[in-house]
Amino acid sequence: MRRFTFLPWDIYSWKTAFAWSGTSGLAMLALLLAGILQWQDPNVSQMHSNSATIWLIRAPLTFVAAMLALSQPSFPRLTFRDLRLWFLVYAGYFILSLAWSTAPLQTAGKAFELIVGTLIVLQASRDKYALRRLEGIYRLTLLLTSFLALITLLGYFAGIEVFVNRRVGIFTQTTAESPFYSGNGLGYLSVSFVLVAFAEYILGGVTILRALPQLTYALFVFSFASSKTSFAILALGIAAVLLRRHKMALIAFLPCIATAGYLLGPRILTRVRENESQANLETMTGRTVMWAAAIRDWEKHPLLGYGGGVGGKHALSSMWGGTLSKMSHLHDGFLECLTGLGIFGFLLACAILVFTTLRVARQWKKYPSLAGLYIWIISIWITNIMSIGIMSSMNFLVVIYLVLIAHVDILRRGIPGAIEAPGLRELARQID
């Protein structure tokens, strides 16, 4: 059987992903497009959506996704040990925060998207074909985000202004960005693709002939991104894969990292300092200043926060004197959750993430062929620390996170027939 790739021109992977995911895949695709097909508000300097696109694109597509999810209203029975149940509780608490939100309309929109995404994954994981549907949703997500990364690069090469960031990159004088991805976001995505291809090659049985084109494509996209944090994701991801392969492989990898750091370190530091003030470097491009302000703002409403998805914006508006024109979020998913949902929502979200990570680690050890999916837990953690993450709004990382949650739930419970679903016989042989 041919294998999936995330190469956007791989028609076989697109067709198979649609076939495997079915209605659930169409619903999730509509939901992802609802968040992606937004255009920057020309009156605001950062990536705030234009109100017209919200009402003409985002709202209708989210409604379509909800209708598709409810067209087959069959959901699995959940127990208290199922992480899907607790994520549903989290989504419900997000909706409940409407009662005290400082921006109810924004919270309502984010809450609706979050609950729709949760329902789609619940609907997809309802029976013995759950793993096939989840794999289809996961692969559709990779293909869509990869396709948008390709569009971003094509726009960059064409010199279209909206696709060119004057910020200096590690390898280039300018970097790529788009209405879909910031320079940082493109880096997080492409380096995660590198890890997926690497993990599938080292642990998943993918041949070098199939892995090499994916690695080449992902590294090519990464070379035009502007994310320094992505190097941390890459190093930790490679180390995790090698550690799972063999401890000696990791030991051999460490001198390679040290050598690369010695040879490339000065060049990377030079690039990092270009167009960056000393104050920006010391505050991680202003992150520590925003984080301190967010903590002070949260201390005024520590129990409930300011409403799901809007806590960070409230903190920033206070910081910038009532205007949101400087930044669109706190660049930290944990603080977005803490300021938005207070200590109760924060502890619930963190508990789900920690238990998901522990179960992923356990299942990864048992089923190494799934490393290409499980490696995303590293990207999820680091992007949640350094960027918007998974705790305040729907995005492609939340989709992958939901797939991970459902996946480990199903494998933990060992639902009869789930592993033997068509298209997953290779996995079934490993488990047997």
ZIPE-V849072 format. One record per backbone hydrogen bond with DSSP energy under -0.5 kcal/mol. CO is the residue of the C=O (numbers start at 1). NH is the residue of the N-H. If there is no record, write none. Layout:
BEGIN
co & nh
CO & NH
CO & NH
END
This chain:
BEGIN
co & nh
7 & 10
9 & 11
10 & 14
11 & 15
12 & 16
13 & 17
14 & 18
15 & 19
16 & 20
17 & 21
18 & 22
21 & 24
21 & 25
22 & 26
23 & 27
24 & 28
25 & 29
26 & 30
27 & 31
28 & 32
29 & 33
30 & 34
31 & 35
32 & 36
33 & 37
36 & 38
39 & 50
40 & 42
41 & 44
46 & 48
48 & 41
50 & 54
51 & 55
52 & 56
53 & 57
53 & 58
54 & 59
57 & 61
58 & 62
59 & 63
60 & 64
61 & 65
62 & 66
63 & 67
64 & 68
65 & 69
66 & 70
67 & 71
68 & 71
69 & 72
70 & 73
72 & 74
79 & 82
81 & 83
82 & 85
82 & 86
83 & 87
84 & 88
85 & 89
86 & 90
87 & 91
88 & 92
89 & 93
90 & 94
91 & 95
92 & 96
93 & 97
95 & 98
96 & 99
97 & 100
97 & 101
103 & 107
104 & 108
105 & 109
106 & 110
107 & 111
108 & 112
109 & 113
110 & 114
111 & 115
112 & 116
113 & 117
114 & 118
115 & 119
116 & 120
117 & 121
118 & 122
119 & 123
120 & 124
121 & 125
122 & 76
123 & 126
127 & 130
129 & 133
130 & 134
131 & 135
132 & 136
133 & 137
134 & 138
135 & 139
136 & 140
137 & 141
138 & 142
139 & 143
140 & 144
141 & 145
142 & 146
143 & 147
144 & 148
145 & 149
146 & 150
147 & 151
148 & 152
149 & 153
150 & 154
151 & 155
152 & 156
153 & 157
154 & 158
155 & 160
156 & 159
160 & 163
161 & 164
163 & 165
163 & 177
164 & 166
165 & 175
172 & 169
175 & 165
181 & 178
182 & 186
183 & 187
183 & 226
184 & 188
185 & 189
186 & 190
187 & 191
188 & 192
189 & 193
190 & 194
191 & 195
192 & 196
193 & 197
194 & 198
195 & 199
196 & 200
197 & 201
198 & 202
199 & 203
199 & 204
200 & 206
207 & 210
207 & 211
208 & 212
209 & 213
210 & 214
211 & 215
212 & 216
213 & 217
214 & 218
215 & 219
216 & 220
217 & 221
218 & 222
219 & 223
221 & 224
222 & 225
224 & 176
225 & 170
226 & 228
228 & 231
228 & 232
229 & 232
229 & 233
230 & 234
231 & 235
232 & 236
233 & 237
234 & 238
235 & 239
236 & 240
237 & 241
238 & 242
239 & 243
240 & 244
241 & 245
242 & 246
246 & 249
246 & 250
247 & 251
248 & 252
249 & 253
250 & 254
251 & 255
252 & 256
253 & 257
254 & 258
255 & 259
256 & 260
257 & 261
258 & 262
259 & 263
260 & 264
261 & 265
264 & 268
265 & 269
266 & 270
267 & 271
268 & 272
269 & 273
270 & 274
273 & 276
277 & 281
278 & 282
279 & 283
280 & 285
280 & 286
281 & 284
283 & 287
283 & 288
284 & 287
286 & 290
287 & 291
288 & 292
289 & 293
290 & 294
291 & 295
292 & 296
293 & 297
294 & 298
295 & 299
297 & 300
297 & 301
298 & 301
301 & 305
302 & 343
303 & 344
304 & 307
306 & 102
307 & 310
307 & 311
310 & 314
311 & 315
312 & 316
313 & 317
314 & 318
315 & 319
316 & 320
317 & 322
318 & 321
332 & 336
333 & 337
334 & 338
335 & 339
336 & 340
337 & 341
338 & 342
339 & 306
340 & 307
341 & 345
342 & 346
343 & 347
344 & 348
345 & 349
346 & 350
347 & 351
348 & 352
349 & 353
350 & 354
351 & 355
352 & 356
353 & 357
354 & 358
355 & 359
356 & 360
357 & 361
358 & 362
359 & 363
360 & 364
361 & 365
362 & 366
363 & 367
367 & 370
368 & 371
370 & 373
370 & 374
371 & 375
373 & 376
374 & 377
375 & 378
375 & 379
376 & 380
377 & 381
378 & 382
379 & 383
380 & 384
381 & 385
382 & 386
383 & 387
384 & 333
384 & 334
387 & 333
388 & 391
395 & 399
396 & 400
397 & 401
398 & 402
399 & 403
400 & 404
401 & 405
402 & 406
403 & 407
404 & 408
405 & 409
406 & 410
407 & 411
408 & 412
409 & 413
410 & 414
410 & 415
415 & 418
415 & 419
418 & 421
421 & 424
424 & 428
425 & 429
426 & 430
427 & 431
428 & 432
END
